[in-house]
Every structure is written in C-alpha cells, then in structure tokens.
C-alpha cells in the first residue's frame, strides 16, 4: 500500500462474525489489487457498526416497563 492508494471495503451489508471482508486497493494509475481482510467483530459489534453507534442501537430498542 502506497501513500496515494485508496482502499475500498466492499460487502459490509453482509458483514458476519468470523467471515472475511473483501477490499480493493485502488492505485493512482487505476490498477486494482483485491484482498480479503480479517475482522474481530462479534454479532453485537456488527449491529452497532450498521446502526452508526452503540447508542443508536440502544435508542431503537423497546423500553422495558
């Protein structure tokens, strides 16, 4: 990876615990280098990520009486 490269992470809608994430390094000359990345997020952390933050998840949960 060089200073002017860009990294695109794809398939985040299908993010699943224990499964790799696809990414593409886009070089300034337009060439691309695909790769797979490992992550350590569990199901709850993925829910937080998709909601934008843990507080957003808590805000959406029904309040107990």
MOPAC internal coordinates of N, CA, C and O (Angstrom, degrees):
PM7 1SCF
backbone

  N    0.0000 0     0.00 0     0.00 0    0    0    0
  C    1.4559 1     0.00 0     0.00 0    1    0    0
  C    1.5214 1   107.30 1     0.00 0    2    1    0
  O    1.2310 1   121.55 1   -50.51 1    3    2    1
  N    1.3282 1   114.64 1   129.49 1    3    2    1
  C    1.4571 1   121.06 1  -179.37 1    5    3    2
  C    1.5318 1   110.11 1  -107.20 1    6    5    3
  O    1.2310 1   121.01 1   -11.63 1    7    6    5
  N    1.3213 1   115.68 1   168.37 1    7    6    5
  C    1.4563 1   122.40 1  -175.08 1    9    7    6
  C    1.5371 1   113.65 1   -55.46 1   10    9    7
  O    1.2310 1   119.81 1   139.95 1   11   10    9
  N    1.3158 1   117.97 1   -40.05 1   11   10    9
  C    1.4639 1   120.52 1  -174.96 1   13   11   10
  C    1.5260 1   113.68 1   -96.68 1   14   13   11
  O    1.2310 1   119.73 1  -174.92 1   15   14   13
  N    1.3160 1   118.11 1     5.08 1   15   14   13
  C    1.4563 1   121.81 1   176.40 1   17   15   14
  C    1.5232 1   109.83 1   -69.99 1   18   17   15
  O    1.2310 1   121.25 1   -25.10 1   19   18   17
  N    1.3163 1   115.22 1   154.90 1   19   18   17
  C    1.4634 1   121.63 1   173.86 1   21   19   18
  C    1.5258 1   107.61 1  -119.95 1   22   21   19
  O    1.2310 1   121.11 1   -34.70 1   23   22   21
  N    1.3110 1   115.48 1   145.30 1   23   22   21
  C    1.4551 1   120.32 1   179.62 1   25   23   22
  C    1.5242 1   108.24 1  -115.92 1   26   25   23
  O    1.2310 1   120.77 1   -54.40 1   27   26   25
  N    1.3193 1   116.14 1   125.60 1   27   26   25
  C    1.4562 1   122.11 1   175.94 1   29   27   26
  C    1.5220 1   108.16 1  -111.64 1   30   29   27
  O    1.2310 1   121.02 1   -54.64 1   31   30   29
  N    1.3268 1   115.66 1   125.36 1   31   30   29
  C    1.4572 1   120.91 1   176.69 1   33   31   30
  C    1.5198 1   106.30 1  -101.05 1   34   33   31
  O    1.2310 1   120.70 1   -54.83 1   35   34   33
  N    1.3257 1   116.26 1   125.17 1   35   34   33
  C    1.4633 1   120.41 1  -174.63 1   37   35   34
  C    1.5292 1   110.61 1  -116.32 1   38   37   35
  O    1.2310 1   120.96 1   -18.78 1   39   38   37
  N    1.3130 1   115.76 1   161.22 1   39   38   37
  C    1.4594 1   120.65 1   175.94 1   41   39   38
  C    1.5064 1   115.01 1    75.50 1   42   41   39
  O    1.2310 1   119.75 1  -157.80 1   43   42   41
  N    1.3302 1   118.08 1    22.20 1   43   42   41
  C    1.4621 1   119.81 1  -177.74 1   45   43   42
  C    1.5314 1   112.48 1   -66.63 1   46   45   43
  O    1.2310 1   119.97 1   158.51 1   47   46   45
  N    1.3113 1   117.66 1   -21.49 1   47   46   45
  C    1.4714 1   119.82 1   176.86 1   49   47   46
  C    1.5271 1   110.70 1   -64.82 1   50   49   47
  O    1.2310 1   120.45 1   155.85 1   51   50   49
  N    1.3254 1   116.75 1   -24.15 1   51   50   49
  C    1.4602 1   121.65 1  -179.38 1   53   51   50
  C    1.5317 1   112.46 1  -103.54 1   54   53   51
  O    1.2310 1   120.28 1  -161.25 1   55   54   53
  N    1.3214 1   117.06 1    18.75 1   55   54   53
  C    1.4603 1   121.87 1  -179.08 1   57   55   54
  C    1.5288 1   109.52 1   -57.48 1   58   57   55
  O    1.2310 1   120.91 1   -52.58 1   59   58   57
  N    1.3287 1   115.86 1   127.42 1   59   58   57
  C    1.4585 1   122.55 1  -176.10 1   61   59   58
  C    1.5233 1   109.44 1  -138.03 1   62   61   59
  O    1.2310 1   119.68 1   -40.41 1   63   62   61
  N    1.3372 1   118.21 1   139.59 1   63   62   61
  C    1.4588 1   119.77 1   177.84 1   65   63   62
  C    1.5326 1   111.14 1   -56.33 1   66   65   63
  O    1.2310 1   120.73 1   -45.07 1   67   66   65
  N    1.3175 1   116.21 1   134.93 1   67   66   65
  C    1.4592 1   122.01 1   175.39 1   69   67   66
  C    1.5158 1   115.66 1    80.68 1   70   69   67
  O    1.2310 1   119.60 1   175.67 1   71   70   69
  N    1.3305 1   118.37 1    -4.33 1   71   70   69
  C    1.4632 1   120.74 1   179.37 1   73   71   70
  C    1.5270 1   109.12 1  -107.92 1   74   73   71
  O    1.2310 1   120.06 1   -38.17 1   75   74   73
  N    1.3460 1   117.48 1   141.83 1   75   74   73
  C    1.4647 1   119.79 1  -178.17 1   77   75   74
  C    1.5253 1   112.71 1   -68.43 1   78   77   75
  O    1.2310 1   121.51 1   -18.77 1   79   78   77
  N    1.3175 1   114.72 1   161.23 1   79   78   77
  C    1.4553 1   123.53 1   178.16 1   81   79   78
  C    1.5272 1   107.01 1  -109.09 1   82   81   79
  O    1.2310 1   120.41 1   -42.49 1   83   82   81
  N    1.3185 1   116.83 1   137.51 1   83   82   81
  C    1.4614 1   120.68 1   177.82 1   85   83   82
  C    1.5218 1   110.22 1   -84.96 1   86   85   83
  O    1.2310 1   121.00 1   -37.56 1   87   86   85
  N    1.3258 1   115.69 1   142.44 1   87   86   85
  C    1.4620 1   122.07 1   177.39 1   89   87   86
  C    1.5196 1   108.79 1  -143.14 1   90   89   87
  O    1.2310 1   121.45 1   -21.18 1   91   90   89
  N    1.3252 1   114.82 1   158.82 1   91   90   89
  C    1.4566 1   121.29 1   177.24 1   93   91   90
  C    1.5212 1   107.51 1  -133.87 1   94   93   91
  O    1.2310 1   120.79 1   -51.34 1   95   94   93
  N    1.3230 1   116.10 1   128.66 1   95   94   93
  C    1.4587 1   120.84 1   172.56 1   97   95   94
  C    1.5261 1   105.90 1   -92.09 1   98   97   95
  O    1.2310 1   120.83 1   -57.76 1   99   98   97
  N    1.3319 1   116.02 1   122.24 1   99   98   97
  C    1.4618 1   121.23 1   179.61 1  101   99   98
  C    1.5237 1   107.07 1  -105.07 1  102  101   99
  O    1.2310 1   121.05 1   -62.22 1  103  102  101
  N    1.3227 1   115.59 1   117.78 1  103  102  101
  C    1.4621 1   121.97 1  -178.02 1  105  103  102
  C    1.5314 1   110.25 1   -87.05 1  106  105  103
  O    1.2310 1   119.58 1   -23.28 1  107  106  105
  N    1.3353 1   118.40 1   156.72 1  107  106  105
  C    1.4715 1   121.53 1  -179.04 1  109  107  106
  C    1.5307 1   113.95 1   -55.10 1  110  109  107
  O    1.2310 1   119.48 1   151.41 1  111  110  109
  N    1.3240 1   118.61 1   -28.59 1  111  110  109
  C    1.4695 1   120.44 1  -179.94 1  113  111  110
  C    1.5264 1   112.13 1   -82.70 1  114  113  111
  O    1.2310 1   120.19 1  -176.94 1  115  114  113
  N    1.3505 1   117.24 1     3.06 1  115  114  113
  C    1.4582 1   121.64 1   177.52 1  117  115  114
  C    1.5184 1   114.65 1    93.01 1  118  117  115
  O    1.2310 1   120.12 1   170.20 1  119  118  117
  N    1.3212 1   117.39 1    -9.80 1  119  118  117
  C    1.4575 1   118.90 1   177.68 1  121  119  118
  C    1.5262 1   109.37 1   -71.40 1  122  121  119
  O    1.2310 1   121.55 1   -24.23 1  123  122  121
  N    1.3181 1   114.65 1   155.77 1  123  122  121
  C    1.4659 1   120.71 1  -176.32 1  125  123  122
  C    1.5229 1   110.01 1  -127.36 1  126  125  123
  O    1.2310 1   121.10 1   -35.52 1  127  126  125
  N    1.3053 1   115.49 1   144.48 1  127  126  125
  C    1.4562 1   121.94 1   176.62 1  129  127  126
  C    1.5239 1   108.32 1  -126.11 1  130  129  127
  O    1.2310 1   120.00 1   -76.81 1  131  130  129
  N    1.3384 1   117.61 1   103.19 1  131  130  129
  C    1.4679 1   119.90 1   179.04 1  133  131  130
  C    1.5291 1   110.56 1   -73.68 1  134  133  131
  O    1.2310 1   121.23 1   -27.68 1  135  134  133
  N    1.3137 1   115.26 1   152.32 1  135  134  133
  C    1.4605 1   120.07 1   177.29 1  137  135  134
  C    1.5137 1   109.61 1  -156.85 1  138  137  135
  O    1.2310 1   120.78 1   -16.65 1  139  138  137
  N    1.3157 1   116.12 1   163.35 1  139  138  137
  C    1.4596 1   121.75 1   173.35 1  141  139  138
  C    1.5158 1   108.27 1  -113.70 1  142  141  139
  O    1.2310 1   121.12 1   -40.43 1  143  142  141
  N    1.3070 1   115.46 1   139.57 1  143  142  141
  C    1.4590 1   122.36 1  -178.66 1  145  143  142
  C    1.5223 1   109.95 1  -117.12 1  146  145  143
  O    1.2310 1   120.82 1   -34.08 1  147  146  145
  N    1.3088 1   116.04 1   145.92 1  147  146  145
  C    1.4623 1   120.84 1   174.26 1  149  147  146
  C    1.5191 1   108.53 1   -92.81 1  150  149  147
  O    1.2310 1   120.54 1   -31.76 1  151  150  149
  N    1.3086 1   116.58 1   148.24 1  151  150  149
  C    1.4600 1   121.53 1   173.50 1  153  151  150
  C    1.5205 1   108.63 1  -133.01 1  154  153  151
  O    1.2310 1   120.91 1   -16.54 1  155  154  153
  N    1.3093 1   115.86 1   163.46 1  155  154  153
  C    1.4635 1   120.66 1  -177.35 1  157  155  154
  C    1.5240 1   112.41 1  -117.53 1  158  157  155
  O    1.2310 1   120.08 1  -166.04 1  159  158  157
  N    1.3397 1   117.46 1    13.96 1  159  158  157
  C    1.4627 1   119.74 1  -177.27 1  161  159  158
  C    1.5266 1   111.45 1   -73.45 1  162  161  159
  O    1.2310 1   121.36 1   -41.16 1  163  162  161
  N    1.3298 1   115.01 1   138.84 1  163  162  161
  C    1.4600 1   120.38 1   174.63 1  165  163  162
  C    1.5330 1   108.57 1   -91.96 1  166  165  163
  O    1.2310 1   120.21 1    -0.77 1  167  166  165
  N    1.3297 1   117.21 1   179.23 1  167  166  165
  C    1.4598 1   121.58 1  -175.82 1  169  167  166
  C    1.5369 1   111.88 1   -58.23 1  170  169  167
  O    1.2310 1   120.56 1   137.10 1  171  170  169
  N    1.3122 1   116.53 1   -42.90 1  171  170  169
  C    1.4668 1   120.35 1  -178.65 1  173  171  170
  C    1.5342 1   111.21 1   -65.86 1  174  173  171
  O    1.2310 1   120.19 1   137.49 1  175  174  173
  N    1.3265 1   117.24 1   -42.51 1  175  174  173
  C    1.4659 1   120.93 1   178.61 1  177  175  174
  C    1.5294 1   111.35 1   -64.26 1  178  177  175
  O    1.2310 1   120.61 1   143.26 1  179  178  177
  N    1.3299 1   116.44 1   -36.74 1  179  178  177
  C    1.4733 1   120.05 1   176.94 1  181  179  178
  C    1.5217 1   109.77 1   -65.65 1  182  181  179
  O    1.2310 1   120.05 1   140.92 1  183  182  181
  N    1.3102 1   117.51 1   -39.08 1  183  182  181
  C    1.4685 1   121.07 1   176.48 1  185  183  182
  C    1.5241 1   110.08 1   -61.11 1  186  185  183
  O    1.2310 1   120.08 1   137.03 1  187  186  185
  N    1.3233 1   117.44 1   -42.97 1  187  186  185
  C    1.4626 1   121.84 1   177.56 1  189  187  186
  C    1.5236 1   110.48 1   -61.98 1  190  189  187
  O    1.2310 1   120.79 1   134.52 1  191  190  189
  N    1.3299 1   116.10 1   -45.48 1  191  190  189
  C    1.4675 1   121.89 1  -179.38 1  193  191  190
  C    1.5256 1   110.36 1   -58.69 1  194  193  191
  O    1.2310 1   120.47 1   132.71 1  195  194  193
  N    1.3212 1   116.71 1   -47.29 1  195  194  193
  C    1.4661 1   120.79 1  -178.02 1  197  195  194
  C    1.5204 1   111.99 1   -67.29 1  198  197  195
  O    1.2310 1   120.23 1   150.47 1  199  198  197
  N    1.3348 1   117.17 1   -29.53 1  199  198  197
  C    1.4692 1   121.43 1   178.76 1  201  199  198
  C    1.5213 1   112.44 1   -83.52 1  202  201  199
  O    1.2310 1   119.92 1   168.55 1  203  202  201
  N    1.3178 1   117.76 1   -11.45 1  203  202  201
  C    1.4651 1   121.36 1  -179.93 1  205  203  202
  C    1.5194 1   113.30 1    98.52 1  206  205  203
  O    1.2310 1   120.13 1   160.16 1  207  206  205
  N    1.3245 1   117.35 1   -19.84 1  207  206  205
  C    1.4658 1   121.68 1   178.50 1  209  207  206
  C    1.5225 1   108.91 1   179.06 1  210  209  207
  O    1.2310 1   120.92 1   -22.72 1  211  210  209
  N    1.3207 1   115.85 1   157.28 1  211  210  209
  C    1.4636 1   120.39 1   178.66 1  213  211  210
  C    1.5297 1   110.90 1   -61.99 1  214  213  211
  O    1.2310 1   120.03 1   143.43 1  215  214  213
  N    1.3315 1   117.56 1   -36.57 1  215  214  213
  C    1.4631 1   119.83 1  -179.61 1  217  215  214
  C    1.5220 1   111.92 1   -64.23 1  218  217  215
  O    1.2310 1   119.85 1   146.94 1  219  218  217
  N    1.3304 1   117.89 1   -33.06 1  219  218  217
  C    1.4664 1   120.40 1   177.11 1  221  219  218
  C    1.5253 1   110.70 1   -64.81 1  222  221  219
  O    1.2310 1   120.14 1   142.91 1  223  222  221
  N    1.3225 1   117.34 1   -37.09 1  223  222  221
  C    1.4697 1   121.03 1   177.97 1  225  223  222
  C    1.5214 1   109.35 1   -65.91 1  226  225  223
  O    1.2310 1   120.40 1   134.37 1  227  226  225
  N    1.3162 1   116.84 1   -45.63 1  227  226  225
  C    1.4620 1   120.64 1  -179.53 1  229  227  226
  C    1.5227 1   111.30 1   -63.58 1  230  229  227
  O    1.2310 1   120.46 1   143.42 1  231  230  229
  N    1.3081 1   116.72 1   -36.58 1  231  230  229
  C    1.4567 1   121.30 1   179.49 1  233  231  230
  C    1.5292 1   111.51 1   -66.53 1  234  233  231
  O    1.2310 1   119.75 1   148.31 1  235  234  233
  N    1.3465 1   118.08 1   -31.69 1  235  234  233
  C    1.4567 1   121.86 1  -178.44 1  237  235  234
  C    1.5182 1   113.59 1   -81.38 1  238  237  235
  O    1.2310 1   119.89 1   161.73 1  239  238  237
  N    1.3391 1   117.82 1   -18.27 1  239  238  237
  C    1.4588 1   120.98 1  -177.93 1  241  239  238
  C    1.5267 1   109.96 1   -73.00 1  242  241  239
  O    1.2310 1   120.65 1   -36.20 1  243  242  241
  N    1.3370 1   116.37 1   143.80 1  243  242  241
  C    1.4681 1   119.50 1   178.26 1  245  243  242
  C    1.5267 1   110.37 1   -63.32 1  246  245  243
  O    1.2310 1   121.13 1   -38.14 1  247  246  245
  N    1.3128 1   115.44 1   141.86 1  247  246  245
  C    1.4636 1   120.16 1   178.90 1  249  247  246
  C    1.5207 1   108.80 1   -80.69 1  250  249  247
  O    1.2310 1   120.89 1   -43.03 1  251  250  249
  N    1.3308 1   115.90 1   136.97 1  251  250  249
  C    1.4716 1   120.02 1   178.67 1  253  251  250
  C    1.5236 1   108.94 1   -80.28 1  254  253  251
  O    1.2310 1   121.10 1   -32.39 1  255  254  253
  N    1.3148 1   115.51 1   147.61 1  255  254  253
  C    1.4768 1   120.95 1  -177.25 1  257  255  254
  C    1.4972 1   111.74 1   -80.10 1  258  257  255
  O    1.2310 1   120.10 1   180.00 1  259  258  257

